[in-house]
Amino acid sequence: MEGEVSLDSVYQAVQALYHHPDPQGKERASAWLGEFQKSMFSWQISDQLLRLQRDIESCYFAAQTMKMKIQYSFYELPPEMHSSLRDSLLAHLENLKDLSQAIVTQLALAVADLAIQMTSWKSCVQMLIEKYGNNESALPFLLEILTVLPEEVHSRSLRIGTNRRTEVIEDLAYHASLVIGLLTAYMERCSHDEKLVIKVFRCLMSWINLGILHTDHIANSQLLMAIFQVLSSHQTSSNLHEVASDCVCAALYAVEGLQQSLCLALQLQEGVMALEEAYHNAVACEDMDKALNYCRIFTELAETLLEMVIRSPGQGLGDLKTLNLILNCVGHEQYEVAEITFNFWYRLAETLHKLKDPSVNQIFRPYFQRLTQSLTFHSQMDPDHEGVLDEADDFFEFRLRVSDLLKDVIVLIGASEFFLRLYSMLKEGSPAWEETEAVLFIMTALVKNLNPEKELRLGDVVQAVINLPDNTHPAVQHSGVQLLGELGEYINSNVQYLEPVLNFLTRRLKQKELANAAANSIQSICAMSSDPMTRHFEGLLQVASSLDALPVSHESSIGLLRGISLVLARMPSEKIEETFQRLCSMQVTALKKLLTSDMTNGISADPAVWLDRLAAIFRHTNATVVEGRPHPFQKVIQELWPVISETLYRHQADNRMAERCCRCLRFAIRCVGKGSALLIQPLVSQMVTVYQSHQHSCFLYLGSILVDEYGSEESCTQGLLEMMQAFCGPTFHLLEQPRGFQNHPDTVDDLFRLATRFIQRSPVVLIQSPVMSLIIRCALAAMTLNHRDANSSVMKFLQDLVHVATINEHKEDFELRKNLVHRFLGESGALLVAQLVQACCFYLVPSMLGNVADVMWELRIFDRKLGCFLCCWCQTFCQWLEDALKGLPKELSAGAITATEEQVTEFHQQVMCAEDAAMIGWSLMEFSGFYR
C-alpha cells in the first residue's frame, strides 16, 4: 500500500464493508482493508480505532487486525515497543470488555500471541493474575486470556521454534497451580453465575489439553467435584452440560498414561460410573443433547481404560461395567448416539486381533454380540420410507460405518454363527420390509468372511433374492442386489446360480433406483467369476451397447466396462481381438459422430464420456501375448488413434478434454506396450504442437509414460529428448511468471515426473543434453514449493539423479554416469544442500520431510562411494551440510533462540551417522521444529 493512510479512510472502508448496498462495493472495501492490514500503518491506526470506540464494527476490525499483525508481522515492531503494545492491549481490554465478546476474544488472542513471542515478558500468567485476579469486573477477559493462552502455544501461525515453545510451556507449567487456585476460588464465589462457570470450565479444559497440569492437582481439586455435580443435575442447561462434558473428556484423554495418573483415573472412573442414572434420565426426558454428551464421556472412559479392560477384565480400572455403559448408549433409539462409540469398538477389536488369545476373546464375545444386535436394529430404515436411501443422507453414511465396523468385529463373534442368526430372522415369521432390508444389508458386510463351501444356507439366500417379486420394496431389492455382488466368490464355485443371477441383475439395470447397484454387482461378479462369465460375454456386450439407454451413472457405466474388460481378457486367444474390436468400436463410433455431426441421436454429447469408457477398456483388458507375435490389440488401437487425435485437436484449448484424451492414450499405450511404437511419432508431434499454445500439464505426464515405455530403446531416445526439450521452453516460461510455481503445481509435478522417467531410462542422454542445466535450476527453485505431489516429484528427480551414479557398477556406462553426476554436484551441490535445509526449516510441512531425507541419504551414499576413488571428494556432503546450517538464523525477530550451537552440531552428527533415510527423516523433523 503506497502513501500514508488516514484513520478516516480506514473507518469509511470498514463502514463500506458492513453497510455498502452494492456487493461489489463490499468486495472493493474488503480488498482495500486486506492490503491495509499488511501495511505498517495498520499498527497505529488499529490502536486509534480501539481508543475511539466509534462502533462495534470498527473496534472488531481493529482488534482482529491487531491479532493478525502480532501473529504474522510481529517482526515489524522493534523490541523496545513490545511493552507499550502489551500495556495498550490490556488497556483496550479493560475499556472494551462490555462492548462485545467477539472483540474481547480477538484482543485476548492478541495478548496471548504477544506473551508467547515476547521473550522479555516473564511470568505473564502471574502478572495477569496479580493485576486482575481480584478485580471482579475483569474476570471475563482475564479468563478469556487464560483460556486462549494454552491453546495458542501450538498455533501454526506463530513461528517461534521449539526452544521458545518449550520455554513458554515450562513457564505455564510452573504457574499452573496459580490458575487452578484462581479457578477454584471463582467457582466458590460465583457458582450461581452460569456464564462465569462456563468460562471457568473452558479455561480448565484448555490447561488440561496442553498437558502441563499435574494430574494429582486435578484429582484433588474441588473443580472436578463441581464438574460431576453439574453433570449429575437434571436442571443443568445444555450449554453448561456440554462444556462440563468436554472438560471430563479432556481429563480422560489426559490420563491415558494410567500409571502416572492413577489417582485421577480412579476419580474419573468413579465419577463417570455414577452418571449412569443421569444418562437414563436424559433418555427418559428425550434430551438428545445430554444423551450425546454422556455417550461421549462413557466412550472416552472406555478408550482411556481399554488396556486395563483387556489386561484385567472385571477388576479395578478394568471394570467391565464400562462396556455396559457404552452398550446402553449403543441401544439408544437414535443412531447418532450409537455412532459415537464406534471408534472404541474399532480399537477393542484391533487390540484383540493382535493379542490372538481365544480365552480373552471369549470374555468379550457377549459384548460384541449385543453390539451386532443393536447395529442390526439401527440399520433399519423408517417403515414409511419410500424408495432407496439417498447417498447424501446422513443415515446412508451411518450405515457405511456400520458395515465397516462389522467387518472388523465379525471374526471375534464368528461369521458363520452370526449369519445363521440373521438367516433365521428372515425365515421365522413374516418380518416387515425394513427388517428384511436391514438383514440383507448386514449380510452384505459379512458374506466375504464366510466359507462358500461350508455355508449351505448361502444358496437359499441367493435363491430368495433372485425370486423377489417385482413389487417388493425398492430398498429390499437394492440391498439384495448389493448382496449378490458380494457373493461373487460363492457364485464362482456354484456356477448354476450364475445365469439366474445375471438375469435378475440385468433386469434391475432398467430400473432407475436399482440400476447403479445392479451395475456395480455385475462388475463385482465379473471380477470374481471372470472365467465362467466368458460364456455370457454376448450378453455383456449387449449391456455395453445399451449403456446410454440405461439409467446408470457415468461412474457405474465405467465400472461395468471394467468388469466386462476383465472377462474379455479371459476369452480364448482366437476370439479376443475380435471381441476387443467390437467393444471399442461402440465408443469410437460415438466419438466419430460427435466429430462429424451436431446431431447426437440420443448419445452423450460429451466426448469425455466416450474417452473415459475407452480408457476403462484399455486399462482393464490385459491380454496374454504369444512370444514372437504382435499384441492382439495393436491393430485395433492403431485404428482408433486418428479419432482420438482429431478429438484432441478439436478440443485442444479445453484442459478437461485434453486430460481425458491423454488419460485414454496413457492406458492404450500401457495396454499394448511396445506394440504402440507406430503411434509415437504422430503422438509426440501433436502433443508438442498443442503444448506451444496450451500448456496442459497432462501432456508432460503422457510424455513420461512414453519415456517409461520407450526410453530404453536407442532408436527412440533422441526423439523423446527432443520432445522433452520442446516441452521445457513453454514450461519454464510459465513457471517464471510471478508465483508461477505456486499457481501451477501440477505442471511442476508432471515436469519432474517426466524428468525422473528419463533419469531412470536414459540418464546419460538427459544429463548430457543442453536442457539439463535448466531443469536443475528449476528443481532448485521448486524445492521450497509446499505442495505435496509437486515437491515429491522434484525430490524424487534429485534422488534418482544422484542414485544413477551409485548403481549398476558393472555396466559399461557406469564411469560416465558417475562423472556426469560428479560434475553436476561440483557445480550445484552446495546450493542443493542449502536449499534442502531451507525448505525443511521454513517452507515444507513435517510430513513432507521424508522426501528430503531420501535426497540427503543418496548424497551421503554417493559421497561415501566417490570418496573411495577421490580423496579430495571425501566428506564433501558433510561440509555442504555444515555450511548450510551456518546460514540459518540464530534467533527469530522477537529475540527467541532458534537452534543452539549444540543442537545444530547434534543434528549434523545425526545426519552423518544415520543408518538409513528414515533416521535422517526423523532428525529433520525434530530439527526443523526449532524454526517453526
C-alpha positions, -999 to 999 in steps of 0.1 A, spaced: 0 0 0 16 32 -12 13 66 6 1 73 41 -33 61 52 -57 82 73 -78 69 101 -110 83 85 -103 64 52 -100 31 72 -132 39 91 -150 46 59 -138 14 43 -150 -6 74 -184 10 71 -185 1 34 -175 -35 42 -205 -39 65 -231 -15 51 -225 -8 14 -256 -16 -5 -237 -29 -35 -219 -63 -31 -191 -51 -54 -186 -21 -31 -182 -45 -2 -157 -66 -22 -136 -35 -30 -137 -24 6 -126 -59 17 -97 -60 -8 -85 -25 3 -87 -34 40 -68 -66 33 -39 -45 18 -42 -21 47 -37 -49 72 -4 -58 56 9 -22 59 29 -7 87 1 19 92 -22 -7 105 -5 -9 139 -11 27 148 -45 32 132 -59 0 147 -48 12 181 -65 46 175 -98 29 164 -98 9 196 -93 40 216 -121 60 198 -147 32 202 -169 47 174 -188 15 169 -186 -23 172 -176 -29 136 -146 -7 136 -135 -19 170 -138 -56 159 -118 -49 127 -91 -31 147 -89 -59 173 -87 -85 145 -60 -65 128 -40 -63 160 -42 -101 164 -32 -107 128 -3 -83 130 10 -100 161 6 -134 146 22 -128 112 41 -95 113 54 -92 149 89 -87 134 79 -53 122 80 -39 157 113 -31 174 118 -48 208 115 -15 227 79 -12 216 68 -46 229 60 -35 264 39 -5 253 20 -27 229 12 -51 258 0 -23 280 -21 -8 252 -38 -41 245 -46 -47 282 -60 -11 284 -82 -18 254 -95 -50 271 -104 -30 302 -122 -4 282 -140 -27 258 -148 -57 280 -186 -48 279 -189 -39 243 -187 -73 225 -175 -108 234 -161 -112 199 -139 -81 204 -127 -94 238 -118 -128 222 -97 -111 194 -79 -89 219 -73 -118 243 -58 -138 214 -36 -108 206 -24 -107 242 -18 -144 242 2 -144 210 22 -114 222 30 -132 255 42 -163 236 65 -143 213 77 -115 237 107 -130 253 111 -101 277 76 -107 292 85 -131 320 58 -149 342 30 -135 322 4 -156 340 15 -145 374 15 -108 363 -21 -111 348 -35 -128 379 -18 -104 402 -32 -74 382 -67 -86 376 -74 -117 398 -92 -97 425 -110 -74 401 -144 -89 396 -152 -67 365 -120 -80 348 -129 -117 353 -144 -123 319 -114 -110 299 -89 -125 323 -104 -159 319 -105 -154 282 -68 -147 281 -60 -176 304 -82 -198 281 -66 -189 248 -30 -187 260 -25 -225 263 -44 -230 230 -21 -207 211 11 -223 223 10 -248 194 -6 -225 169 9 -228 134 5 -191 130 33 -185 155 68 -193 142 86 -193 175 106 -225 173 108 -255 197 131 -238 222 109 -208 227 78 -230 227 94 -252 254 103 -222 274 67 -209 273 53 -243 282 76 -246 312 66 -212 324 29 -221 321 35 -254 339 53 -235 367 24 -212 372 -4 -238 366 -11 -241 403 -20 -204 404 -45 -209 376 -61 -239 394 -63 -218 426 -79 -189 408 -104 -211 390 -113 -229 423 -118 -195 440 -140 -183 412 -162 -215 415 -166 -210 452 -176 -173 448 -196 -174 416 -211 -209 412 -245 -192 407 -233 -173 376 -237 -199 347 -218 -178 322 -188 -175 345 -189 -212 354 -188 -220 316 -157 -198 313 -141 -215 343 -147 -249 328 -134 -238 294 -103 -224 309 -96 -256 329 -101 -277 298 -76 -255 279 -49 -261 305 -57 -298 307 -54 -301 269 -19 -286 270 -8 -315 292 10 -295 318 -13 -298 348 -2 -324 374 -30 -349 374 -30 -351 412 -38 -314 413 -69 -320 392 -79 -351 412 -77 -333 445 -93 -301 432 -129 -291 441 -132 -283 404 -136 -320 394 -163 -324 421 -181 -294 407 -180 -307 372 -196 -340 382 -222 -322 402 -231 -302 371 -233 -334 350 -254 -352 376 -281 -325 379 -310 -328 355 -315 -290 358 -282 -281 342 -286 -261 310 -274 -276 276 -246 -251 272 -231 -258 307 -236 -295 303 -217 -296 270 -187 -276 284 -186 -298 315 -187 -329 293 -159 -315 272 -139 -309 304 -143 -345 316 -134 -359 281 -102 -338 281 -93 -351 316 -99 -387 305 -77 -381 274 -50 -367 297 -48 -399 318 -42 -424 291 -8 -430 307 -26 -447 336 4 -455 358 14 -418 360 -21 -406 366 -36 -434 387 -53 -411 413 -71 -390 387 -80 -421 367 -97 -437 397 -115 -404 405 -127 -401 369 -138 -437 368 -159 -433 399 -174 -400 388 -183 -413 353 -198 -446 366 -221 -425 388 -235 -408 357 -254 -439 345 -286 -428 362 -283 -393 348 -280 -408 313 -312 -428 318 -330 -397 330 -318 -378 299 -331 -407 277 -365 -407 296 -367 -369 291 -358 -373 254 -329 -348 259 -308 -358 229 -281 -333 236 -273 -346 271 -276 -382 259 -249 -375 233 -227 -358 260 -230 -388 283 -222 -411 255 -191 -391 247 -180 -393 283 -186 -431 286 -168 -438 253 -138 -416 263 -137 -435 296 -137 -469 277 -109 -457 253 -88 -445 283 -92 -477 302 -90 -500 271 -57 -515 281 -68 -523 316 -102 -537 305 -83 -562 283 -55 -569 308 -76 -573 339 -113 -575 329 -136 -571 358 -110 -558 382 -104 -522 393 -99 -499 363 -107 -529 341 -143 -530 354 -165 -544 326 -193 -521 337 -175 -496 314 -186 -517 284 -222 -519 297 -223 -481 299 -215 -477 262 -237 -506 252 -265 -488 269 -257 -459 245 -255 -482 215 -290 -493 225 -303 -457 223 -331 -454 198 -312 -427 179 -284 -440 158 -263 -408 163 -257 -418 199 -246 -453 190 -222 -439 163 -201 -420 189 -190 -454 203 -177 -468 171 -140 -458 175 -138 -477 208 -152 -509 192 -126 -505 163 -98 -502 189 -110 -530 210 -114 -554 180 -80 -544 167 -63 -549 200 -79 -584 204 -69 -593 169 -33 -585 177 -35 -603 211 -47 -636 195 -59 -651 228 -91 -671 224 -97 -671 262 -97 -633 262 -119 -632 231 -144 -653 249 -148 -627 276 -157 -600 252 -178 -622 229 -212 -614 246 -205 -577 244 -198 -579 206 -230 -600 202 -250 -573 219 -233 -547 197 -242 -565 165 -278 -569 176 -281 -532 182 -264 -524 149 -288 -546 130 -317 -527 147 -301 -493 140 -296 -502 103 -334 -504 98 -349 -477 76 -381 -459 87 -412 -480 78 -427 -451 59 -395 -445 38 -401 -447 1 -375 -457 -24 -339 -464 -17 -316 -443 6 -300 -412 -9 -262 -413 -8 -262 -378 6 -283 -388 36 -266 -389 70 -282 -423 76 -266 -437 45 -232 -426 58 -240 -442 92 -248 -475 76 -215 -474 57 -197 -470 91 -218 -499 105 -207 -521 76 -170 -512 82 -173 -519 119 -190 -552 114 -162 -563 91 -137 -556 119 -157 -574 147 -172 -603 128 -142 -625 132 -144 -622 170 -180 -634 172 -179 -659 144 -192 -650 109 -210 -683 104 -229 -681 137 -239 -645 131 -250 -654 95 -272 -682 107 -288 -659 133 -296 -634 105 -309 -662 83 -333 -674 110 -346 -638 113 -356 -639 76 -372 -674 79 -391 -670 111 -424 -653 109 -431 -625 85 -406 -598 91 -415 -562 80 -398 -550 48 -375 -527 68 -364 -557 90 -357 -578 59 -338 -550 42 -316 -544 73 -308 -582 75 -298 -582 38 -277 -551 43 -259 -566 73 -254 -599 54 -236 -579 27 -210 -568 52 -202 -603 64 -206 -627 35 -169 -624 24 -159 -638 58 -179 -670 52 -165 -702 37 -186 -706 5 -181 -744 5 -194 -748 40 -223 -724 42 -251 -744 28 -277 -716 35 -259 -692 11 -277 -709 -18 -310 -704 -1 -303 -667 3 -293 -663 -33 -324 -681 -44 -346 -659 -21 -331 -627 -35 -334 -636 -72 -370 -647 -66 -380 -614 -50 -413 -602 -66 -411 -571 -87 -434 -553 -63 -410 -558 -34 -400 -525 -17 -372 -510 -38 -349 -508 -7 -352 -545 -1 -344 -552 -38 -315 -527 -36 -299 -545 -6 -305 -578 -23 -287 -566 -54 -257 -554 -34 -256 -588 -15 -254 -607 -48 -224 -585 -58 -206 -596 -26 -213 -632 -34 -191 -634 -65 -168 -660 -49 -197 -682 -40 -212 -679 -75 -178 -687 -90 -179 -720 -70 -216 -726 -77 -220 -717 -114 -256 -730 -115 -266 -697 -100 -246 -675 -125 -273 -673 -152 -303 -666 -130 -283 -641 -110 -272 -623 -142 -308 -623 -155 -320 -608 -122 -293 -581 -122 -298 -573 -159 -335 -567 -154 -326 -543 -125 -304 -523 -148 -335 -509 -163 -349 -496 -130 -337 -461 -121 -334 -468 -83 -316 -501 -88 -295 -495 -119 -263 -483 -103 -263 -510 -77 -270 -537 -103 -242 -524 -125 -218 -525 -95 -228 -560 -87 -223 -572 -122 -189 -556 -122 -181 -574 -89 -193 -608 -103 -173 -603 -135 -142 -597 -113 -147 -627 -91 -161 -651 -118 -143 -640 -150 -138 -674 -164 -174 -687 -161 -186 -653 -173 -169 -658 -207 -199 -680 -216 -221 -650 -211 -200 -625 -230 -225 -618 -257 -250 -607 -231 -224 -584 -216 -217 -569 -250 -255 -562 -253 -254 -544 -220 -224 -524 -231 -241 -514 -263 -271 -501 -245 -254 -482 -217 -268 -448 -229 -304 -462 -228 -299 -474 -192 -304 -451 -161 -269 -458 -149 -244 -431 -138 -212 -424 -156 -192 -439 -128 -213 -471 -128 -211 -474 -166 -173 -472 -163 -174 -499 -136 -195 -521 -159 -170 -517 -187 -142 -525 -162 -159 -558 -153 -166 -566 -190 -130 -559 -198 -118 -583 -171 -140 -610 -187 -127 -601 -221 -92 -607 -210 -101 -643 -202 -116 -650 -237 -99 -676 -260 -70 -662 -279 -87 -667 -313 -117 -645 -302 -101 -619 -281 -91 -595 -308 -125 -595 -325 -144 -590 -292 -120 -562 -282 -126 -546 -315 -164 -548 -310 -163 -534 -275 -140 -505 -285 -159 -497 -317 -191 -489 -297 -172 -460 -281 -153 -449 -312 -184 -448 -333 -200 -423 -309 -168 -402 -309 -169 -401 -347 -205 -390 -347 -196 -361 -324 -167 -351 -347 -188 -352 -379 -222 -341 -369 -240 -318 -344 -268 -344 -341 -262 -367 -312 -292 -390 -317 -296 -400 -281 -259 -405 -273 -240 -383 -248 -227 -352 -265 -197 -350 -241 -166 -366 -257 -152 -372 -222 -178 -399 -216 -166 -420 -245 -129 -413 -238 -134 -424 -202 -151 -456 -214 -123 -463 -238 -98 -457 -210 -116 -482 -188 -114 -508 -215 -77 -502 -222 -69 -502 -185 -85 -534 -175 -81 -557 -206 -48 -574 -200 -44 -599 -228 -17 -626 -229 8 -620 -257 23 -650 -275 60 -646 -278 71 -636 -313 36 -624 -323 22 -588 -322 0 -577 -294 -36 -588 -303 -49 -552 -296 -21 -534 -315 -40 -531 -348 -72 -520 -331 -55 -492 -311 -37 -480 -343 -71 -478 -360 -85 -458 -330 -57 -433 -330 -70 -409 -357 -103 -405 -339 -86 -397 -306 -61 -374 -323 -89 -355 -340 -108 -352 -307 -77 -338 -291 -72 -313 -320 -108 -302 -319 -108 -296 -281 -71 -286 -276 -79 -254 -256 -101 -273 -231 -79 -286 -203 -105 -311 -192 -108 -327 -226 -70 -327 -231 -67 -346 -198 -93 -371 -209 -75 -377 -242 -42 -381 -226 -56 -405 -200 -71 -426 -227 -39 -427 -246 -19 -434 -215 -39 -466 -209 -38 -475 -246 0 -473 -245 2 -493 -213 -22 -519 -227 -2 -528 -258 33 -517 -245 59 -518 -273 31 -525 -297 22 -488 -297 55 -478 -313 39 -466 -345 19 -440 -325 50 -424 -310 59 -400 -339 24 -386 -346 15 -385 -309 46 -366 -299 43 -343 -328 7 -334 -319 15 -330 -282 44 -307 -288 24 -286 -313 -6 -282 -290 16 -275 -259 32 -245 -275 -2 -228 -273 -19 -246 -244 3 -257 -215 -18 -286 -203 3 -305 -178 -13 -338 -188 10 -337 -220 40 -338 -197 25 -367 -178 18 -386 -211 53 -378 -222 66 -395 -190 46 -426 -200 62 -427 -234 97 -423 -218 89 -451 -194 78 -475 -222 104 -465 -249 132 -446 -231 155 -476 -231 151 -481 -268 181 -464 -286 160 -458 -317 136 -437 -296 157 -418 -271 166 -389 -294 130 -382 -304 119 -384 -268 147 -360 -258 136 -335 -285 100 -339 -271 114 -330 -236 133 -300 -249 102 -288 -268 82 -291 -236 107 -272 -214 106 -239 -232 68 -231 -226 70 -248 -192 99 -226 -179 82 -195 -193 50 -205 -174 69 -211 -141 89 -179 -144 58 -158 -140 50 -143 -106 40 -171 -82 45 -195 -112 53 -225 -91 25 -219 -66 -1 -213 -94 10 -243 -114 19 -272 -91 5 -298 -115 29 -286 -141 58 -289 -117 47 -323 -107 44 -336 -142 75 -319 -155 97 -337 -129 78 -370 -134 89 -368 -170 125 -358 -160 126 -387 -135 115 -412 -160 143 -400 -183 168 -404 -155 155 -439 -149 155 -450 -185 182 -429 -203 202 -410 -177 232 -402 -199 211 -389 -227 193 -364 -205 223 -353 -183 244 -346 -214 217 -326 -231 217 -287 -230 183 -287 -213 196 -304 -182 211 -273 -166 178 -255 -169 160 -285 -153 184 -284 -124 178 -247 -119 141 -253 -120 144 -281 -95 165 -259 -71 138 -232 -73 109 -257 -68 124 -274 -38 107 -250 -14 72 -254 -31 49 -265 -3 27 -288 -25 29 -324 -16 27 -341 -50 48 -314 -68 75 -313 -42 76 -351 -40 83 -353 -78 111 -327 -75 127 -346 -47 123 -380 -65 141 -365 -95 170 -353 -74 172 -385 -55 172 -406 -87 197 -382 -104 223 -389 -76 213 -426 -74 222 -433 -111 259 -427 -101 259 -454 -75 240 -484 -92 248 -509 -119 285 -505 -115 291 -535 -138 276 -517 -168 299 -500 -193 283 -466 -189 289 -465 -151 320 -443 -152 303 -419 -175 272 -417 -152 294 -412 -121 314 -385 -138 283 -366 -150 267 -366 -116 301 -356 -100 302 -326 -123 266 -316 -115 273 -318 -78 305 -300 -81 286 -271 -97 254 -272 -77 259 -295 -47 264 -268 -21 234 -248 -33 213 -280 -34 220 -289 2 215 -253 13 181 -253 -4 172 -287 11 179 -273 46 160 -240 39 130 -260 26 128 -281 57 131 -253 82 109 -226 65 87 -240 38 77 -276 39 53 -292 64 68 -320 86 50 -348 67 69 -339 35 104 -341 50 108 -378 43 114 -370 6 141 -345 16 157 -372 37 158 -395 7 178 -370 -13 202 -364 16 207 -402 20 216 -406 -17 240 -377 -14 257 -394 16 259 -427 -3 274 -410 -33 298 -391 -11 310 -422 6 314 -442 -26 331 -415 -45 354 -409 -16 368 -444 -22 381 -431 -56 388 -394 -50 403 -385 -16 396 -348 -23 359 -355 -26 355 -374 7 332 -357 32 321 -330 7 284 -336 17 295 -332 53 309 -298 46 280 -287 25 256 -295 53 278 -277 78 278 -246 56 241 -248 51 234 -250 88 257 -220 94 235 -200 71 204 -204 93 193 -176 115 204 -178 151 173 -162 165 138 -151 154 128 -114 151 113 -113 186 146 -125 201 136 -161 206 166 -185 201 161 -209 172 186 -238 174 216 -236 198 251 -244 186 249 -277 204 216 -286 188 230 -277 153 260 -299 159 239 -328 172 217 -326 141 247 -326 118 261 -357 136 227 -374 134 225 -369 96 261 -381 90 257 -411 113 222 -422 102 219 -458 92 191 -451 67 169 -424 52 142 -429 78 166 -418 106 175 -387 86 138 -380 82 132 -382 120 162 -359 126 149 -334 100 115 -334 116 129 -327 151 155 -301 139 130 -281 117 109 -276 148 135 -251 160 124 -228 132 87 -233 131 
